[in-house]
Amino acid sequence: MATLLVVCVVLGIVLVVLAASSIRVIRQYERGLIFRFGRVARAPKEPGLALIVPVVDRMHKVNMQVVTLPVPAQDGITRDNVTVRVDAVVYFRVIDPVQAIVGVENYRFAMLQVAQASLRRTIGESNLDDLLSHRERLNEGLELMIDSPAATWGIHIDRVEIKDVALPEFMKRAMSRQAEAERERRGRVIAAEGELQASEKLSQAAATMAATPAALQLRLLETVVEVAAEKNSTLVLPFPVELLRFLDEAAKRDAATREGGAGEPVAPAPRREPVANPEPGFAPR
């Protein structure tokens, strides 16, 4: 009786262990592949509680979440012979668990190698300006290159981003000088355009003042008022030539008016005759 009791207890323990080993819990973001004697038995198990045959079946869980795969920085030479160091990040997810596990040994490592090779190829086929200014187009091309082999592994590429482009120090200095020269050129062009517009306006103002001399006098008085508002003790006022001409013409008009009002001609001055020298031998002065 004691031996039979021990055997029953051992069999009970074995049955409990086998029952516990046959129960698997699959999370919401996972799928379970059942391998029966080394072959995929059926479709992947859905999330929840799953039962397998102990010793006969083995379950492999596959993560269906989006995986963030950082690509280490790759050194390369661009099409215009500039050495750069570029790193990227790949976002992908498994859409076919059977193909991801059966079709490739380690899909994460395979994705990393494909991403590195594609990134090096992108660097070699692009110019430096494209890497710095047209990253969106390069990201799309890089995504197509990685997605081509990944589709056969049951993996879908969601997005590929180039994170950083590291340049040599001499290239950074050259680009800084180029940017400084470009800014200086723009400043000179803007200043020249301002001078051109100012000269055109001054030319129009000069033509207007030439037609109306009184406008020049009013402008002069306005300038005097503006200068006097600064509380200066000394005021140096230039005397324009146009004002002299204006005063000269006014004086001539006043003189002509006075002569016309008198009505009598002015007698000419008597002519002075030379005096003869009474002494012989001397020429008259």
NUMI-598725 format. One line per field, with one value per residue (C-alpha): residue number from 0; residue in three letters; z, x, y. Coordinates in steps of 0.02 Angstrom, whole numbers, m for minus. Layout:
BEGIN
k	[NUM, ...] .
r	[ala, ...] .
Z	[Z, ...] .
X	[X, ...] .
Y	[Y, ...] .
***
This chain:
BEGIN
k	[0, 1, 2, 3, 4, 5, 6, 7, 8, 9, 10, 11, 12, 13, 14, 15, 16, 17, 18, 19, 20, 21, 22, 23, 24, 25, 26, 27, 28, 29, 30, 31, 32, 33, 34, 35, 36, 37, 38, 39, 40, 41, 42, 43, 44, 45, 46, 47, 48, 49, 50, 51, 52, 53, 54, 55, 56, 57, 58, 59, 60, 61, 62, 63, 64, 65, 66, 67, 68, 69, 70, 71, 72, 73, 74, 75, 76, 77, 78, 79, 80, 81, 82, 83, 84, 85, 86, 87, 88, 89, 90, 91, 92, 93, 94, 95, 96, 97, 98, 99, 100, 101, 102, 103, 104, 105, 106, 107, 108, 109, 110, 111, 112, 113, 114, 115, 116, 117, 118, 119, 120, 121, 122, 123, 124, 125, 126, 127, 128, 129, 130, 131, 132, 133, 134, 135, 136, 137, 138, 139, 140, 141, 142, 143, 144, 145, 146, 147, 148, 149, 150, 151, 152, 153, 154, 155, 156, 157, 158, 159, 160, 161, 162, 163, 164, 165, 166, 167, 168, 169, 170, 171, 172, 173, 174, 175, 176, 177, 178, 179, 180, 181, 182, 183, 184, 185, 186, 187, 188, 189, 190, 191, 192, 193, 194, 195, 196, 197, 198, 199, 200, 201, 202, 203, 204, 205, 206, 207, 208, 209, 210, 211, 212, 213, 214, 215, 216, 217, 218, 219, 220, 221, 222, 223, 224, 225, 226, 227, 228, 229, 230, 231, 232, 233, 234, 235, 236, 237, 238, 239, 240, 241, 242, 243, 244, 245, 246, 247, 248, 249, 250, 251, 252, 253, 254, 255, 256, 257, 258, 259, 260, 261, 262, 263, 264, 265, 266, 267, 268, 269, 270, 271, 272, 273, 274, 275, 276, 277, 278, 279, 280, 281, 282, 283, 284] .
r	[met, ala, thr, leu, leu, val, val, cys, val, val, leu, gly, ile, val, leu, val, val, leu, ala, ala, ser, ser, ile, arg, val, ile, arg, gln, tyr, glu, arg, gly, leu, ile, phe, arg, phe, gly, arg, val, ala, arg, ala, pro, lys, glu, pro, gly, leu, ala, leu, ile, val, pro, val, val, asp, arg, met, his, lys, val, asn, met, gln, val, val, thr, leu, pro, val, pro, ala, gln, asp, gly, ile, thr, arg, asp, asn, val, thr, val, arg, val, asp, ala, val, val, tyr, phe, arg, val, ile, asp, pro, val, gln, ala, ile, val, gly, val, glu, asn, tyr, arg, phe, ala, met, leu, gln, val, ala, gln, ala, ser, leu, arg, arg, thr, ile, gly, glu, ser, asn, leu, asp, asp, leu, leu, ser, his, arg, glu, arg, leu, asn, glu, gly, leu, glu, leu, met, ile, asp, ser, pro, ala, ala, thr, trp, gly, ile, his, ile, asp, arg, val, glu, ile, lys, asp, val, ala, leu, pro, glu, phe, met, lys, arg, ala, met, ser, arg, gln, ala, glu, ala, glu, arg, glu, arg, arg, gly, arg, val, ile, ala, ala, glu, gly, glu, leu, gln, ala, ser, glu, lys, leu, ser, gln, ala, ala, ala, thr, met, ala, ala, thr, pro, ala, ala, leu, gln, leu, arg, leu, leu, glu, thr, val, val, glu, val, ala, ala, glu, lys, asn, ser, thr, leu, val, leu, pro, phe, pro, val, glu, leu, leu, arg, phe, leu, asp, glu, ala, ala, lys, arg, asp, ala, ala, thr, arg, glu, gly, gly, ala, gly, glu, pro, val, ala, pro, ala, pro, arg, arg, glu, pro, val, ala, asn, pro, glu, pro, gly, phe, ala, pro, arg] .
Z	[0, 39, m128, m223, m132, m179, m361, m365, m289, m416, m561, m495, m485, m663, m728, m643, m716, m890, m877, m821, m962, m1090, m1047, m1132, m1118, m1274, m1252, m1360, m1463, m1492, m1601, m1559, m1684, m1641, m1700, m1692, m1717, m1802, m1922, m1910, m1859, m1895, m1909, m1775, m1609, m1569, m1406, m1251, m1171, m1283, m1252, m1327, m1316, m1193, m1261, m1437, m1470, m1448, m1457, m1524, m1487, m1617, m1571, m1688, m1623, m1722, m1693, m1687, m1762, m1748, m1890, m1833, m1915, m2082, m2159, m2345, m2487, m2580, m2768, m2755, m2656, m2480, m2333, m2220, m2076, m2081, m1961, m1978, m1894, m1967, m1906, m1957, m1898, m1933, m2038, m2071, m1916, m2007, m2144, m2019, m1917, m2053, m2198, m2112, m1967, m1868, m1948, m1834, m1879, m2063, m2061, m1980, m2114, m2256, m2181, m2165, m2344, m2412, m2314, m2384, m2560, m2533, m2474, m2626, m2749, m2673, m2668, m2509, m2544, m2563, m2395, m2311, m2401, m2482, m2344, m2376, m2552, m2488, m2350, m2479, m2587, m2436, m2382, m2554, m2551, m2379, m2412, m2567, m2474, m2314, m2404, m2435, m2248, m2196, m2133, m2176, m2170, m2094, m2103, m2128, m2065, m2087, m1915, m1931, m2060, m1983, m2088, m2071, m1984, m2141, m2233, m2092, m2102, m2291, m2279, m2146, m2260, m2404, m2299, m2237, m2415, m2473, m2332, m2372, m2556, m2514, m2399, m2536, m2664, m2546, m2506, m2692, m2728, m2588, m2660, m2832, m2765, m2662, m2814, m2917, m2784, m2764, m2952, m2952, m2805, m2891, m3049, m2948, m2854, m3015, m3087, m2929, m2845, m2697, m2649, m2623, m2502, m2406, m2395, m2331, m2196, m2145, m2130, m2020, m1908, m1894, m1849, m1724, m1636, m1582, m1462, m1545, m1492, m1662, m1829, m1991, m2135, m2313, m2434, m2596, m2765, m2820, m2685, m2749, m2924, m2858, m2764, m2916, m3028, m2899, m2889, m3079, m3084, m2948, m3043, m3204, m3114, m3041, m3210, m3293, m3158, m3178, m3366, m3402, m3486, m3388, m3466, m3515, m3425, m3514, m3611, m3548, m3682, m3667, m3617, m3736, m3660, m3685, m3671, m3830, m3832, m3708, m3758, m3688, m3545] .
X	[0, 140, 224, 61, 32, 205, 178, 12, 91, 232, 112, 6, 157, 209, 35, 31, 201, 148, m14, 79, 205, 66, m10, 59, 4, 20, 17, m85, 65, 131, 92, 138, 211, 187, 329, 278, 426, 517, 378, 255, 97, m36, m72, 4, m86, m185, m164, m233, m216, m143, m122, 18, 63, 206, 370, 296, 261, 371, 307, 403, 331, 351, 339, 220, 260, 351, 537, 657, 821, 964, 1090, 1269, 1357, 1433, 1586, 1576, 1630, 1496, 1486, 1577, 1721, 1679, 1706, 1552, 1486, 1300, 1187, 1004, 859, 738, 560, 490, 366, 332, 177, 206, 271, 298, 404, 501, 552, 567, 627, 777, 886, 883, 774, 837, 1019, 973, 880, 1030, 1150, 1033, 1010, 1199, 1232, 1090, 1151, 1327, 1257, 1150, 1302, 1404, 1266, 1223, 1305, 1343, 1207, 1079, 1128, 1108, 957, 856, 846, 663, 700, 849, 742, 616, 752, 833, 665, 638, 810, 781, 601, 646, 730, 629, 464, 521, 554, 379, 435, 360, 465, 365, 493, 679, 760, 936, 975, 1139, 1273, 1444, 1564, 1753, 1814, 1891, 1727, 1633, 1752, 1734, 1545, 1551, 1656, 1538, 1386, 1473, 1518, 1339, 1269, 1391, 1344, 1159, 1195, 1290, 1154, 1020, 1123, 1151, 965, 929, 1052, 973, 798, 860, 947, 788, 685, 816, 816, 627, 638, 774, 669, 520, 623, 702, 530, 476, 621, 510, 505, 693, 675, 537, 643, 789, 680, 617, 796, 838, 690, 741, 920, 865, 756, 914, 960, 1125, 1215, 1297, 1211, 1310, 1192, 1255, 1205, 1147, 1194, 1012, 968, 1102, 1031, 857, 913, 1012, 860, 752, 877, 878, 689, 686, 816, 718, 559, 642, 713, 544, 462, 582, 544, 702, 857, 1016, 1148, 1307, 1468, 1577, 1722, 1892, 2011, 2198, 2301, 2442, 2614, 2684, 2862, 2940, 3008, 2883, 2738, 2569, 2506] .
Y	[0, 121, 86, 112, 275, 338, 290, 382, 537, 535, 512, 655, 768, 718, 753, 922, 967, 910, 1009, 1163, 1145, 1130, 1299, 1454, 1635, 1742, 1930, 2047, 2104, 1927, 1779, 1598, 1475, 1291, 1177, 993, 879, 1024, 1075, 1219, 1130, 1259, 1446, 1557, 1560, 1716, 1813, 1729, 1557, 1421, 1235, 1130, 947, 926, 859, 852, 1036, 1188, 1367, 1515, 1687, 1825, 2008, 2102, 2277, 2410, 2385, 2534, 2479, 2606, 2593, 2629, 2775, 2729, 2812, 2845, 2957, 3054, 3076, 3242, 3162, 3221, 3104, 3099, 2995, 2958, 2864, 2818, 2730, 2601, 2569, 2400, 2267, 2084, 2050, 1864, 1773, 1608, 1686, 1794, 1642, 1510, 1617, 1698, 1642, 1806, 1938, 2078, 2047, 2028, 2193, 2279, 2216, 2265, 2439, 2466, 2411, 2519, 2669, 2652, 2639, 2794, 2893, 2843, 2889, 3060, 3230, 3324, 3452, 3312, 3237, 3406, 3478, 3337, 3207, 3169, 3106, 3006, 2930, 2870, 2792, 2710, 2640, 2562, 2480, 2403, 2352, 2251, 2105, 2129, 2092, 1913, 1892, 1941, 2113, 2281, 2441, 2583, 2722, 2757, 2917, 2985, 3057, 3148, 3190, 3220, 3324, 3347, 3504, 3579, 3557, 3644, 3791, 3800, 3798, 3934, 4045, 4010, 4057, 4216, 4267, 4234, 4341, 4481, 4473, 4487, 4635, 4727, 4693, 4758, 4913, 4946, 4927, 5051, 5176, 5156, 5188, 5335, 5412, 5395, 5481, 5618, 5643, 5665, 5785, 5886, 5900, 5960, 6090, 6150, 6185, 6278, 6373, 6416, 6232, 6236, 6381, 6291, 6135, 6239, 6314, 6142, 6082, 6231, 6191, 6008, 6054, 6186, 6055, 5963, 6108, 6146, 6306, 6330, 6313, 6309, 6346, 6323, 6459, 6377, 6447, 6438, 6563, 6682, 6668, 6698, 6854, 6917, 6900, 6988, 7132, 7150, 7155, 7290, 7395, 7380, 7431, 7586, 7640, 7619, 7724, 7874, 7892, 7996, 7928, 7936, 8054, 7969, 8015, 8145, 8076, 8129, 8194, 8166, 8318, 8367, 8384, 8563, 8503, 8437, 8260, 8186, 8078, 8119, 8013] .
***
